[in-house]
Amino acid sequence: MPTPTLTTERLLLTPLTPADAPQIQKLYPRWEIVRYMVATVPWPYPDNGAEHYVNNVALPDVEKGVAWFWTIRRREAPDDLIGLICLYDVEDNNRGFWLAPAWQGKGYMREASIAATDFWFNTLNKPVLRAPKAADNTRSQRISSSSGMRLIRTEKKAYVSGLLDSELWEITREEWNARQVS
């Protein structure tokens, strides 16, 4: 299934392309974004980090059919990337995202997350979505909680900022669709 463009009330979620790397490189390497990313993210972030990630990790996984990546853009400024959201068809790690700090706290990530989660369940027909996160990442917790996900497991995991308590959140397709109707 190719990655389609998704639209919400305020956002365009456009499929990731190599041309997006320069904007990602400008926005992503900020401590407030990377500190809760998995420890495999290099820090300090290299000058070619976004280009390497897009061309050697993200897009090859899309080609293999195990990932779907979108840039997040406001409909009123479609040329300007403000974040990224992805879905992965791997065990216990199905959704990840980041948003530039200037755009946080405005409901954009919740909106993008709803669109991507609906795609996961109602286009890809997946039975369950699981999202890991650092326990200290309260913004991400709120997005999961407000969309009906529940905490199913805690453990220690290595993040860019060190070994932290980590949480795994889950929702099933039936639970998701029941919430969308009500």
matplotlib code that plots the C-alpha trace (Angstrom):
import matplotlib.pyplot as plt

x = [0.0, 1.6, 1.6, -1.3, -1.7, -4.0, -5.9, -7.4, -9.2, -6.0, -3.2, -1.8, 0.1, 2.2, 4.3, 7.9, 10.4, 14.1, 13.4, 12.1, 15.5, 16.7, 13.6, 13.8, 17.5, 16.6, 13.8, 14.7, 18.0, 16.7, 17.1, 13.4, 12.6, 15.4, 15.7, 12.8, 13.8, 15.4, 19.1, 20.0, 19.3, 22.8, 23.3, 24.7, 22.8, 25.1, 24.9, 23.6, 21.5, 18.1, 19.3, 20.8, 17.7, 15.3, 17.3, 18.8, 16.1, 12.7, 12.3, 13.8, 11.4, 8.5, 9.7, 9.8, 6.1, 6.7, 6.4, 4.4, 5.9, 4.3, 5.5, 3.1, 2.2, -0.4, -2.9, -2.4, 1.4, 1.7, 5.4, 6.5, 7.1, 6.4, 6.9, 6.8, 4.6, 5.1, 3.5, 5.6, 4.4, 6.7, 5.9, 5.2, 6.3, 3.6, 3.5, 6.0, 6.1, 7.7, 6.7, 8.8, 8.5, 7.0, 4.0, 3.5, 0.5, -1.9, -3.5, -1.7, -0.1, -3.3, -5.0, -2.1, -2.2, -5.9, -5.5, -2.6, -4.2, -7.4, -5.3, -3.7, -7.0, -9.3, -7.1, -4.4, -6.9, -4.4, -6.0, -4.0, -1.8, 1.0, 3.0, 6.1, 7.2, 9.4, 7.3, 8.6, 7.1, 3.8, 2.7, 2.9, 1.1, -1.8, -2.1, -2.3, -4.7, -7.1, -7.4, -8.5, -5.2, -4.2, -0.9, -0.1, 3.5, 6.4, 10.1, 13.5, 14.7, 17.6, 16.7, 18.9, 18.7, 19.7, 18.1, 14.5, 11.3, 9.4, 5.7, 3.9, 0.4, -2.2, -5.6, -7.5, -9.3, -12.6, -11.9, -10.7, -13.8, -16.2, -14.7, -15.0, -18.7, -19.6]
y = [0.0, 3.3, 6.2, 8.5, 12.1, 12.5, 15.6, 16.9, 20.1, 22.0, 19.7, 18.0, 14.8, 14.3, 11.3, 11.7, 12.4, 12.9, 16.6, 16.9, 16.2, 19.9, 21.1, 18.1, 18.9, 22.5, 21.5, 18.2, 18.5, 20.1, 18.6, 19.1, 16.8, 14.2, 13.6, 11.1, 9.4, 5.9, 5.8, 4.9, 8.5, 10.1, 13.1, 15.6, 15.2, 15.2, 17.8, 15.1, 13.3, 14.0, 13.1, 9.9, 8.9, 9.7, 8.0, 5.1, 4.2, 5.7, 5.4, 2.0, 0.8, 2.4, 0.5, -2.8, -2.2, -2.1, 1.7, 4.7, 8.2, 11.6, 15.1, 17.3, 20.6, 23.2, 23.5, 27.3, 26.8, 23.6, 24.2, 24.3, 21.1, 21.3, 17.6, 14.0, 11.0, 7.4, 4.0, 0.8, -2.7, -4.1, -5.6, -3.2, -0.1, 1.0, 4.8, 7.5, 11.2, 14.6, 18.2, 21.3, 23.1, 26.2, 24.2, 22.1, 22.7, 23.6, 20.2, 19.6, 16.3, 15.0, 15.8, 14.1, 11.1, 10.6, 10.6, 8.2, 5.9, 5.8, 4.9, 2.1, 0.6, 1.3, 1.3, -1.2, -3.2, -3.8, -5.3, -3.4, -0.3, -0.1, 3.0, 3.1, 6.3, 7.5, 7.8, 11.4, 12.3, 13.7, 15.3, 12.0, 10.3, 12.8, 12.2, 8.4, 8.7, 11.2, 8.8, 5.9, 4.1, 2.4, 1.7, -2.1, -2.4, -0.5, -1.2, 0.5, 1.6, 3.5, 6.9, 9.8, 11.3, 8.0, 4.9, 5.9, 4.3, 3.5, 2.8, 0.8, 2.0, 0.1, 0.4, -2.2, -1.6, -2.3, 0.2, 2.8, 2.5, 2.5, 5.8, 7.3, 6.6, 8.0]
z = [0.0, -1.1, 1.4, 0.4, 1.3, 4.3, 5.2, 8.4, 9.2, 9.6, 8.3, 5.2, 5.9, 2.7, 2.0, 2.9, 0.0, -0.2, -0.9, 2.7, 4.3, 4.4, 6.3, 8.7, 9.3, 10.2, 12.6, 14.2, 15.9, 19.1, 22.5, 23.3, 20.3, 20.4, 24.1, 24.1, 20.8, 20.9, 21.7, 18.1, 17.1, 16.9, 19.3, 18.6, 15.4, 12.4, 9.6, 7.2, 9.7, 8.1, 4.6, 5.9, 7.8, 5.0, 2.3, 4.2, 6.9, 6.3, 2.5, 2.3, 5.0, 3.0, -0.1, 1.8, 2.7, 6.5, 7.1, 6.1, 6.7, 6.4, 6.8, 8.8, 7.2, 8.0, 5.2, 5.2, 4.6, 2.6, 1.7, 5.4, 7.2, 11.0, 12.0, 11.0, 11.8, 10.9, 11.1, 11.3, 10.9, 13.6, 17.0, 19.8, 17.8, 15.4, 15.6, 16.2, 15.7, 16.4, 16.1, 16.0, 19.4, 17.8, 16.8, 20.0, 22.3, 19.5, 18.9, 15.6, 16.7, 18.1, 14.7, 12.8, 15.1, 14.6, 10.8, 10.9, 13.4, 11.3, 8.3, 10.3, 11.3, 8.5, 5.4, 6.4, 8.5, 11.4, 14.5, 17.2, 17.4, 20.0, 20.7, 23.0, 24.7, 27.5, 30.7, 31.1, 27.7, 29.1, 25.8, 24.0, 26.9, 26.6, 22.9, 23.5, 26.5, 24.8, 21.8, 23.9, 24.2, 27.5, 29.2, 28.9, 29.9, 31.5, 31.3, 31.1, 27.6, 26.2, 24.9, 23.6, 27.1, 28.8, 30.3, 31.2, 32.3, 29.1, 28.5, 25.9, 25.0, 23.0, 21.3, 19.2, 15.9, 17.6, 20.4, 17.9, 15.7, 18.6, 19.7, 16.3, 16.0, 19.5]

ax = plt.figure().add_subplot(projection="3d")
ax.plot(x, y, z, "-o")
ax.set_aspect("equal")
plt.show()
